[in-house]
Amino acid sequence: MGNNFCPNCGKEASGTSFCAHCGASQATNPTERFTYDWWCHAGSPRHENFNRLERTINRETIQGLRPRWATRIGGGVHNQAIVVQGHVYFGSGKERGVYCLDALTGKQLWVNIETGIYNSNSGTLIGAPAVVGPWLYCSYDYGPIWRLDAKTGLPDENAHVGGNGQSGTYDTLVCDESDLYAVDYNMDMIQITPINDPSKNLDWQPGNPYGHKLKTSPGQPAAPAIADGRMIMATSDGYLDIYTRGSLIKSVKPPKNIFPYAFEGHESDQDDDSDAKLTVTDGTYALCRLNSFLSGSDDLGIINAYDIAKGKFIWQYSKRDVLFTDVALSPNAAVCADSAGVVHALDPKSGRIIWKQSVQDCGAINGTPLIVGDLVYFVGENGLVAALDSTDGSLVWSDQVGYKLYGAPTVCSGYLYFGSEYGLHAYSL
């Protein structure tokens, strides 16, 4: 009988599930292991960052979680990785590239770095890419949105928008099976449709059949969420706009006291720079973090919440001297973290604090926590990757990686992925 060799490092395998030399899984077909996809930023166009499907890693098995592989990427990995059909996709910062790896072994399948996609003004990849059917969509700071072949990484020359002197994308792109939404640097919301017709050359400019400006309030739009056929978008001035197929059906106005500026030296909003990022919804509630960078040394982290059906603002959670991450949302909790290394769990209906947890030696938490069953995962800037109990915030599991960690973690079919200044890391049981 011939010897078996590890598909990752090529050394003789020991017959166990993982290679004794490099730790890679010995499964030869990634699709046998990966039973579902995490196909876009935060797992779905709702942006809940809530994994309902994971069955392998749980409270009972997590102590067996171990490093399996790490792939070095120039400039590190700052955004969430996505996993589709046994492939893991992500972008790098410094190299301005999009990568595709074998999700089991970490073997590079393709990379697209400055192969005609970019112009001289292109910046770094913004947010996570999204895979819809055979296509991968990605957006660039000061540059274009592109559609790539998900199998090869080759660009579709007939389907890109922005760049080449036009306004680039500002934040995470959002798409479902038919529509794509992105915020541009003019602070306009652009809707592009249809996204999967390869015969169409999608045009960035509004006023054509495939692009529309969507924004009614004067504030900066956050990346929208899509739920139940509606596009839901919060803005930096506290509004919530709800659209159906490009038509505004409801605009929720904030109360007059939407910004809690009542502390010394900041009696008005004249010196404020507010930053709205991601709209999160479960179809009933919508939440958006709104960080305010006030003149002087003060920062203010804010979470605003809205009842979609009633069309009303319902609560606000704020904390001085920290900046919040985006929110992960499950039926039982809205979870965010902050720049002081504290994880906060709130009641989605009332904003009541369920628990708060500060993990020793974590450092700043810059990426959105991830809710998976009864666990909350997060990574800290000081190199800590950890999981908390979602009911009381107690520490369940942690590991020190040894590199600065960024972005939101991903859990998919028994694998945990997260980015660092080194590159992309994978853990499994």
HELIX and SHEET records of a PDB file:
HELIX    1   1 PRO A   30  ARG A   33  1                                   4    
HELIX    2   2 HIS A   41  GLY A   43  5                                   3    
HELIX    3   3 ILE A   62  GLY A   64  5                                   3    
SHEET    1   A 5 PHE A  50  ASN A  51  0                                        
SHEET    2   A 5 LEU A 370  VAL A 372  1                                        
SHEET    3   A 5 LEU A 375  VAL A 379 -1                                        
SHEET    4   A 5 LEU A 384  ASP A 389 -1                                        
SHEET    5   A 5 LEU A 395  GLN A 400 -1                                        
SHEET    1   B 4 ARG A  66  ARG A  72  0                                        
SHEET    2   B 4 GLY A 423  SER A 428 -1                                        
SHEET    3   B 4 TYR A 415  SER A 420 -1                                        
SHEET    4   B 4 LEU A 405  CYS A 412 -1                                        
SHEET    1   C 4 ILE A  82  VAL A  84  0                                        
SHEET    2   C 4 HIS A  87  GLY A  91 -1                                        
SHEET    3   C 4 GLY A  97  ASP A 102 -1                                        
SHEET    4   C 4 GLN A 108  ILE A 113 -1                                        
SHEET    1   D 4 ALA A 130  VAL A 132  0                                        
SHEET    2   D 4 TRP A 135  SER A 139 -1                                        
SHEET    3   D 4 PRO A 144  ASP A 149 -1                                        
SHEET    4   D 4 PRO A 155  GLY A 162 -1                                        
SHEET    1   E 4 VAL A 174  CYS A 175  0                                        
SHEET    2   E 4 LEU A 180  VAL A 183 -1                                        
SHEET    3   E 4 MET A 189  ILE A 192 -1                                        
SHEET    4   E 4 GLY A 211  LYS A 213 -1                                        
SHEET    1   F 4 ALA A 225  ALA A 227  0                                        
SHEET    2   F 4 ARG A 230  ALA A 234 -1                                        
SHEET    3   F 4 LEU A 240  THR A 244 -1                                        
SHEET    4   F 4 SER A 247  VAL A 252 -1                                        
SHEET    1   G 4 ASP A 272  THR A 281  0                                        
SHEET    2   G 4 TYR A 285  LEU A 294 -1                                        
SHEET    3   G 4 ASP A 299  ASP A 307 -1                                        
SHEET    4   G 4 LYS A 312  ARG A 320 -1                                        
SHEET    1   H 4 ALA A 328  LEU A 329  0                                        
SHEET    2   H 4 ALA A 334  ALA A 337 -1                                        
SHEET    3   H 4 VAL A 342  LEU A 346 -1                                        
SHEET    4   H 4 ILE A 353  SER A 358 -1                                        
END                                                                             
